[in-house]
Amino acid sequence: MATKKQRAPGDPNYWKIVDGKLYLNYDNSVQKQWLEDIPGFIRKADENWPKMLDQ
């Protein structure tokens, strides 16, 4: 959601709970990137989410 502005399946093997919310990542490589800037990825995903609701 944060990088490609589209939904992607989450892999239950790659997850993290942040502030009481569960975040699933697509795969190990995506999770490695995500872990480098969790707040940035969450912010980008939150910005993109309303756009997804309009589709």
PyMOL Python script that loads the backbone (N, CA, C, O; Angstrom):
from pymol import cmd

cmd.read_pdbstr("""\
ATOM      1  N   MET A   1       0.823  -1.183   0.000  1.00  0.00           N
ATOM      2  CA  MET A   1       0.000   0.000   0.000  1.00  0.00           C
ATOM      3  C   MET A   1       0.872   1.253   0.000  1.00  0.00           C
ATOM      4  O   MET A   1       0.549   2.245  -0.655  1.00  0.00           O
ATOM      5  N   ALA A   2       1.963   1.200   0.729  1.00  0.00           N
ATOM      6  CA  ALA A   2       2.781   2.402   0.860  1.00  0.00           C
ATOM      7  C   ALA A   2       3.611   2.690  -0.389  1.00  0.00           C
ATOM      8  O   ALA A   2       3.792   3.851  -0.757  1.00  0.00           O
ATOM      9  N   THR A   3       4.112   1.649  -1.040  1.00  0.00           N
ATOM     10  CA  THR A   3       5.027   1.905  -2.147  1.00  0.00           C
ATOM     11  C   THR A   3       4.372   1.880  -3.516  1.00  0.00           C
ATOM     12  O   THR A   3       4.706   2.701  -4.370  1.00  0.00           O
ATOM     13  N   LYS A   4       3.453   0.962  -3.744  1.00  0.00           N
ATOM     14  CA  LYS A   4       2.859   0.832  -5.077  1.00  0.00           C
ATOM     15  C   LYS A   4       1.451   1.399  -5.157  1.00  0.00           C
ATOM     16  O   LYS A   4       0.834   1.362  -6.221  1.00  0.00           O
ATOM     17  N   LYS A   5       0.939   1.916  -4.067  1.00  0.00           N
ATOM     18  CA  LYS A   5      -0.413   2.497  -4.029  1.00  0.00           C
ATOM     19  C   LYS A   5      -1.462   1.507  -4.517  1.00  0.00           C
ATOM     20  O   LYS A   5      -2.418   1.879  -5.197  1.00  0.00           O
ATOM     21  N   GLN A   6      -1.271   0.260  -4.163  1.00  0.00           N
ATOM     22  CA  GLN A   6      -2.253  -0.766  -4.492  1.00  0.00           C
ATOM     23  C   GLN A   6      -2.234  -1.832  -3.406  1.00  0.00           C
ATOM     24  O   GLN A   6      -1.257  -1.977  -2.671  1.00  0.00           O
ATOM     25  N   ARG A   7      -3.310  -2.559  -3.323  1.00  0.00           N
ATOM     26  CA  ARG A   7      -3.390  -3.637  -2.341  1.00  0.00           C
ATOM     27  C   ARG A   7      -2.513  -4.796  -2.777  1.00  0.00           C
ATOM     28  O   ARG A   7      -2.336  -5.052  -3.968  1.00  0.00           O
ATOM     29  N   ALA A   8      -1.974  -5.485  -1.798  1.00  0.00           N
ATOM     30  CA  ALA A   8      -1.171  -6.670  -2.069  1.00  0.00           C
ATOM     31  C   ALA A   8      -1.473  -7.683  -0.971  1.00  0.00           C
ATOM     32  O   ALA A   8      -1.784  -7.302   0.157  1.00  0.00           O
ATOM     33  N   PRO A   9      -1.385  -8.956  -1.292  1.00  0.00           N
ATOM     34  CA  PRO A   9      -1.621  -9.961  -0.246  1.00  0.00           C
ATOM     35  C   PRO A   9      -0.521  -9.896   0.807  1.00  0.00           C
ATOM     36  O   PRO A   9       0.639  -9.629   0.494  1.00  0.00           O
ATOM     37  N   GLY A  10      -0.891 -10.138   2.025  1.00  0.00           N
ATOM     38  CA  GLY A  10       0.087 -10.192   3.109  1.00  0.00           C
ATOM     39  C   GLY A  10       0.457 -11.630   3.404  1.00  0.00           C
ATOM     40  O   GLY A  10      -0.382 -12.526   3.315  1.00  0.00           O
ATOM     41  N   ASP A  11       1.683 -11.847   3.748  1.00  0.00           N
ATOM     42  CA  ASP A  11       2.157 -13.176   4.113  1.00  0.00           C
ATOM     43  C   ASP A  11       2.188 -13.261   5.633  1.00  0.00           C
ATOM     44  O   ASP A  11       2.877 -12.466   6.272  1.00  0.00           O
ATOM     45  N   PRO A  12       1.468 -14.192   6.224  1.00  0.00           N
ATOM     46  CA  PRO A  12       1.418 -14.279   7.683  1.00  0.00           C
ATOM     47  C   PRO A  12       2.764 -14.601   8.333  1.00  0.00           C
ATOM     48  O   PRO A  12       2.883 -14.569   9.558  1.00  0.00           O
ATOM     49  N   ASN A  13       3.765 -14.907   7.530  1.00  0.00           N
ATOM     50  CA  ASN A  13       5.104 -15.140   8.072  1.00  0.00           C
ATOM     51  C   ASN A  13       5.869 -13.838   8.304  1.00  0.00           C
ATOM     52  O   ASN A  13       6.884 -13.831   9.001  1.00  0.00           O
ATOM     53  N   TYR A  14       5.386 -12.735   7.720  1.00  0.00           N
ATOM     54  CA  TYR A  14       6.089 -11.448   7.797  1.00  0.00           C
ATOM     55  C   TYR A  14       5.140 -10.395   8.347  1.00  0.00           C
ATOM     56  O   TYR A  14       4.372  -9.782   7.606  1.00  0.00           O
ATOM     57  N   TRP A  15       5.204 -10.198   9.644  1.00  0.00           N
ATOM     58  CA  TRP A  15       4.253  -9.317  10.316  1.00  0.00           C
ATOM     59  C   TRP A  15       4.932  -8.604  11.472  1.00  0.00           C
ATOM     60  O   TRP A  15       6.025  -8.971  11.903  1.00  0.00           O
ATOM     61  N   LYS A  16       4.251  -7.569  11.962  1.00  0.00           N
ATOM     62  CA  LYS A  16       4.697  -6.849  13.152  1.00  0.00           C
ATOM     63  C   LYS A  16       3.494  -6.109  13.717  1.00  0.00           C
ATOM     64  O   LYS A  16       2.645  -5.624  12.968  1.00  0.00           O
ATOM     65  N   ILE A  17       3.425  -6.024  15.020  1.00  0.00           N
ATOM     66  CA  ILE A  17       2.393  -5.226  15.677  1.00  0.00           C
ATOM     67  C   ILE A  17       3.035  -3.921  16.088  1.00  0.00           C
ATOM     68  O   ILE A  17       4.053  -3.905  16.780  1.00  0.00           O
ATOM     69  N   VAL A  18       2.428  -2.816  15.654  1.00  0.00           N
ATOM     70  CA  VAL A  18       2.901  -1.474  15.976  1.00  0.00           C
ATOM     71  C   VAL A  18       1.721  -0.695  16.538  1.00  0.00           C
ATOM     72  O   VAL A  18       0.683  -0.577  15.887  1.00  0.00           O
ATOM     73  N   ASP A  19       1.879  -0.170  17.735  1.00  0.00           N
ATOM     74  CA  ASP A  19       0.807   0.603  18.393  1.00  0.00           C
ATOM     75  C   ASP A  19      -0.521  -0.148  18.394  1.00  0.00           C
ATOM     76  O   ASP A  19      -1.577   0.443  18.174  1.00  0.00           O
ATOM     77  N   GLY A  20      -0.460  -1.444  18.641  1.00  0.00           N
ATOM     78  CA  GLY A  20      -1.669  -2.254  18.747  1.00  0.00           C
ATOM     79  C   GLY A  20      -2.292  -2.642  17.419  1.00  0.00           C
ATOM     80  O   GLY A  20      -3.374  -3.228  17.406  1.00  0.00           O
ATOM     81  N   LYS A  21      -1.643  -2.336  16.295  1.00  0.00           N
ATOM     82  CA  LYS A  21      -2.172  -2.698  14.975  1.00  0.00           C
ATOM     83  C   LYS A  21      -1.259  -3.741  14.338  1.00  0.00           C
ATOM     84  O   LYS A  21      -0.034  -3.669  14.441  1.00  0.00           O
ATOM     85  N   LEU A  22      -1.883  -4.703  13.682  1.00  0.00           N
ATOM     86  CA  LEU A  22      -1.153  -5.754  12.980  1.00  0.00           C
ATOM     87  C   LEU A  22      -0.850  -5.298  11.556  1.00  0.00           C
ATOM     88  O   LEU A  22      -1.747  -4.868  10.831  1.00  0.00           O
ATOM     89  N   TYR A  23       0.410  -5.393  11.162  1.00  0.00           N
ATOM     90  CA  TYR A  23       0.829  -5.060   9.806  1.00  0.00           C
ATOM     91  C   TYR A  23       1.422  -6.308   9.169  1.00  0.00           C
ATOM     92  O   TYR A  23       2.344  -6.918   9.710  1.00  0.00           O
ATOM     93  N   LEU A  24       0.884  -6.677   8.016  1.00  0.00           N
ATOM     94  CA  LEU A  24       1.400  -7.807   7.247  1.00  0.00           C
ATOM     95  C   LEU A  24       2.207  -7.270   6.077  1.00  0.00           C
ATOM     96  O   LEU A  24       1.842  -6.265   5.466  1.00  0.00           O
ATOM     97  N   ASN A  25       3.293  -7.937   5.774  1.00  0.00           N
ATOM     98  CA  ASN A  25       4.089  -7.562   4.617  1.00  0.00           C
ATOM     99  C   ASN A  25       3.992  -8.644   3.561  1.00  0.00           C
ATOM    100  O   ASN A  25       3.662  -9.796   3.844  1.00  0.00           O
ATOM    101  N   TYR A  26       4.289  -8.238   2.331  1.00  0.00           N
ATOM    102  CA  TYR A  26       4.170  -9.124   1.173  1.00  0.00           C
ATOM    103  C   TYR A  26       5.153 -10.282   1.230  1.00  0.00           C
ATOM    104  O   TYR A  26       4.787 -11.426   0.962  1.00  0.00           O
ATOM    105  N   ASP A  27       6.398  -9.987   1.580  1.00  0.00           N
ATOM    106  CA  ASP A  27       7.420 -11.026   1.678  1.00  0.00           C
ATOM    107  C   ASP A  27       8.582 -10.514   2.522  1.00  0.00           C
ATOM    108  O   ASP A  27       8.526  -9.408   3.060  1.00  0.00           O
ATOM    109  N   ASN A  28       9.628 -11.317   2.634  1.00  0.00           N
ATOM    110  CA  ASN A  28      10.763 -10.970   3.474  1.00  0.00           C
ATOM    111  C   ASN A  28      11.478  -9.708   2.993  1.00  0.00           C
ATOM    112  O   ASN A  28      11.885  -8.882   3.811  1.00  0.00           O
ATOM    113  N   SER A  29      11.635  -9.548   1.677  1.00  0.00           N
ATOM    114  CA  SER A  29      12.341  -8.370   1.170  1.00  0.00           C
ATOM    115  C   SER A  29      11.571  -7.091   1.463  1.00  0.00           C
ATOM    116  O   SER A  29      12.172  -6.068   1.788  1.00  0.00           O
ATOM    117  N   VAL A  30      10.255  -7.138   1.353  1.00  0.00           N
ATOM    118  CA  VAL A  30       9.432  -5.972   1.675  1.00  0.00           C
ATOM    119  C   VAL A  30       9.512  -5.684   3.168  1.00  0.00           C
ATOM    120  O   VAL A  30       9.615  -4.523   3.565  1.00  0.00           O
ATOM    121  N   GLN A  31       9.468  -6.704   3.987  1.00  0.00           N
ATOM    122  CA  GLN A  31       9.536  -6.484   5.424  1.00  0.00           C
ATOM    123  C   GLN A  31      10.872  -5.848   5.823  1.00  0.00           C
ATOM    124  O   GLN A  31      10.906  -4.981   6.696  1.00  0.00           O
ATOM    125  N   LYS A  32      11.963  -6.268   5.195  1.00  0.00           N
ATOM    126  CA  LYS A  32      13.266  -5.666   5.503  1.00  0.00           C
ATOM    127  C   LYS A  32      13.242  -4.171   5.217  1.00  0.00           C
ATOM    128  O   LYS A  32      13.740  -3.382   6.021  1.00  0.00           O
ATOM    129  N   GLN A  33      12.670  -3.769   4.082  1.00  0.00           N
ATOM    130  CA  GLN A  33      12.555  -2.345   3.755  1.00  0.00           C
ATOM    131  C   GLN A  33      11.661  -1.637   4.765  1.00  0.00           C
ATOM    132  O   GLN A  33      11.981  -0.543   5.230  1.00  0.00           O
ATOM    133  N   TRP A  34      10.550  -2.260   5.098  1.00  0.00           N
ATOM    134  CA  TRP A  34       9.561  -1.686   6.009  1.00  0.00           C
ATOM    135  C   TRP A  34      10.176  -1.448   7.380  1.00  0.00           C
ATOM    136  O   TRP A  34       9.930  -0.415   8.003  1.00  0.00           O
ATOM    137  N   LEU A  35      10.971  -2.395   7.849  1.00  0.00           N
ATOM    138  CA  LEU A  35      11.581  -2.269   9.170  1.00  0.00           C
ATOM    139  C   LEU A  35      12.587  -1.124   9.246  1.00  0.00           C
ATOM    140  O   LEU A  35      12.887  -0.641  10.338  1.00  0.00           O
ATOM    141  N   GLU A  36      13.108  -0.686   8.109  1.00  0.00           N
ATOM    142  CA  GLU A  36      14.046   0.429   8.090  1.00  0.00           C
ATOM    143  C   GLU A  36      13.368   1.770   8.328  1.00  0.00           C
ATOM    144  O   GLU A  36      14.012   2.713   8.789  1.00  0.00           O
ATOM    145  N   ASP A  37      12.069   1.873   8.018  1.00  0.00           N
ATOM    146  CA  ASP A  37      11.345   3.143   8.183  1.00  0.00           C
ATOM    147  C   ASP A  37       9.867   2.879   8.455  1.00  0.00           C
ATOM    148  O   ASP A  37       9.009   3.254   7.657  1.00  0.00           O
ATOM    149  N   ILE A  38       9.577   2.242   9.564  1.00  0.00           N
ATOM    150  CA  ILE A  38       8.193   1.894   9.891  1.00  0.00           C
ATOM    151  C   ILE A  38       7.289   3.124   9.891  1.00  0.00           C
ATOM    152  O   ILE A  38       6.250   3.093   9.233  1.00  0.00           O
ATOM    153  N   PRO A  39       7.631   4.205  10.595  1.00  0.00           N
ATOM    154  CA  PRO A  39       6.730   5.373  10.596  1.00  0.00           C
ATOM    155  C   PRO A  39       6.496   5.937   9.195  1.00  0.00           C
ATOM    156  O   PRO A  39       5.385   6.358   8.874  1.00  0.00           O
ATOM    157  N   GLY A  40       7.532   5.948   8.364  1.00  0.00           N
ATOM    158  CA  GLY A  40       7.379   6.467   7.007  1.00  0.00           C
ATOM    159  C   GLY A  40       6.454   5.610   6.161  1.00  0.00           C
ATOM    160  O   GLY A  40       5.610   6.132   5.432  1.00  0.00           O
ATOM    161  N   PHE A  41       6.610   4.304   6.256  1.00  0.00           N
ATOM    162  CA  PHE A  41       5.741   3.410   5.487  1.00  0.00           C
ATOM    163  C   PHE A  41       4.294   3.485   5.972  1.00  0.00           C
ATOM    164  O   PHE A  41       3.371   3.462   5.158  1.00  0.00           O
ATOM    165  N   ILE A  42       4.090   3.573   7.264  1.00  0.00           N
ATOM    166  CA  ILE A  42       2.723   3.691   7.791  1.00  0.00           C
ATOM    167  C   ILE A  42       2.097   4.997   7.320  1.00  0.00           C
ATOM    168  O   ILE A  42       0.933   5.018   6.919  1.00  0.00           O
ATOM    169  N   ARG A  43       2.858   6.081   7.365  1.00  0.00           N
ATOM    170  CA  ARG A  43       2.344   7.386   6.918  1.00  0.00           C
ATOM    171  C   ARG A  43       1.943   7.322   5.439  1.00  0.00           C
ATOM    172  O   ARG A  43       0.865   7.786   5.070  1.00  0.00           O
ATOM    173  N   LYS A  44       2.807   6.750   4.594  1.00  0.00           N
ATOM    174  CA  LYS A  44       2.490   6.643   3.166  1.00  0.00           C
ATOM    175  C   LYS A  44       1.259   5.781   2.931  1.00  0.00           C
ATOM    176  O   LYS A  44       0.410   6.119   2.106  1.00  0.00           O
ATOM    177  N   ALA A  45       1.160   4.674   3.649  1.00  0.00           N
ATOM    178  CA  ALA A  45      -0.004   3.795   3.491  1.00  0.00           C
ATOM    179  C   ALA A  45      -1.277   4.504   3.943  1.00  0.00           C
ATOM    180  O   ALA A  45      -2.318   4.377   3.299  1.00  0.00           O
ATOM    181  N   ASP A  46      -1.203   5.245   5.036  1.00  0.00           N
ATOM    182  CA  ASP A  46      -2.376   5.990   5.509  1.00  0.00           C
ATOM    183  C   ASP A  46      -2.807   7.047   4.487  1.00  0.00           C
ATOM    184  O   ASP A  46      -3.999   7.305   4.326  1.00  0.00           O
ATOM    185  N   GLU A  47      -1.844   7.652   3.803  1.00  0.00           N
ATOM    186  CA  GLU A  47      -2.170   8.626   2.757  1.00  0.00           C
ATOM    187  C   GLU A  47      -2.825   7.944   1.558  1.00  0.00           C
ATOM    188  O   GLU A  47      -3.728   8.513   0.944  1.00  0.00           O
ATOM    189  N   ASN A  48      -2.386   6.748   1.220  1.00  0.00           N
ATOM    190  CA  ASN A  48      -2.901   6.042   0.042  1.00  0.00           C
ATOM    191  C   ASN A  48      -4.215   5.327   0.292  1.00  0.00           C
ATOM    192  O   ASN A  48      -4.969   5.081  -0.649  1.00  0.00           O
ATOM    193  N   TRP A  49      -4.506   4.991   1.536  1.00  0.00           N
ATOM    194  CA  TRP A  49      -5.693   4.188   1.835  1.00  0.00           C
ATOM    195  C   TRP A  49      -6.998   4.834   1.359  1.00  0.00           C
ATOM    196  O   TRP A  49      -7.807   4.141   0.742  1.00  0.00           O
ATOM    197  N   PRO A  50      -7.246   6.135   1.614  1.00  0.00           N
ATOM    198  CA  PRO A  50      -8.507   6.712   1.128  1.00  0.00           C
ATOM    199  C   PRO A  50      -8.662   6.621  -0.388  1.00  0.00           C
ATOM    200  O   PRO A  50      -9.781   6.490  -0.882  1.00  0.00           O
ATOM    201  N   LYS A  51      -7.570   6.689  -1.124  1.00  0.00           N
ATOM    202  CA  LYS A  51      -7.619   6.558  -2.589  1.00  0.00           C
ATOM    203  C   LYS A  51      -8.092   5.162  -2.994  1.00  0.00           C
ATOM    204  O   LYS A  51      -8.799   5.004  -3.989  1.00  0.00           O
ATOM    205  N   MET A  52      -7.699   4.155  -2.217  1.00  0.00           N
ATOM    206  CA  MET A  52      -8.106   2.785  -2.511  1.00  0.00           C
ATOM    207  C   MET A  52      -9.592   2.591  -2.274  1.00  0.00           C
ATOM    208  O   MET A  52     -10.229   1.784  -2.951  1.00  0.00           O
ATOM    209  N   LEU A  53     -10.144   3.317  -1.328  1.00  0.00           N
ATOM    210  CA  LEU A  53     -11.570   3.175  -1.043  1.00  0.00           C
ATOM    211  C   LEU A  53     -12.431   3.707  -2.174  1.00  0.00           C
ATOM    212  O   LEU A  53     -13.572   3.278  -2.346  1.00  0.00           O
ATOM    213  N   ASP A  54     -11.884   4.649  -2.953  1.00  0.00           N
ATOM    214  CA  ASP A  54     -12.627   5.230  -4.067  1.00  0.00           C
ATOM    215  C   ASP A  54     -12.653   4.321  -5.288  1.00  0.00           C
ATOM    216  O   ASP A  54     -13.436   4.551  -6.209  1.00  0.00           O
ATOM    217  N   GLN A  55     -11.817   3.302  -5.309  1.00  0.00           N
ATOM    218  CA  GLN A  55     -11.748   2.433  -6.491  1.00  0.00           C
ATOM    219  C   GLN A  55     -12.790   1.343  -6.445  1.00  0.00           C
ATOM    220  O   GLN A  55     -12.869   0.525  -7.362  1.00  0.00           O
TER     221      GLN A  55
END
""", "prot")
cmd.dss("prot")
cmd.show_as("cartoon", "prot")
cmd.util.cbc("prot")
cmd.orient("prot")
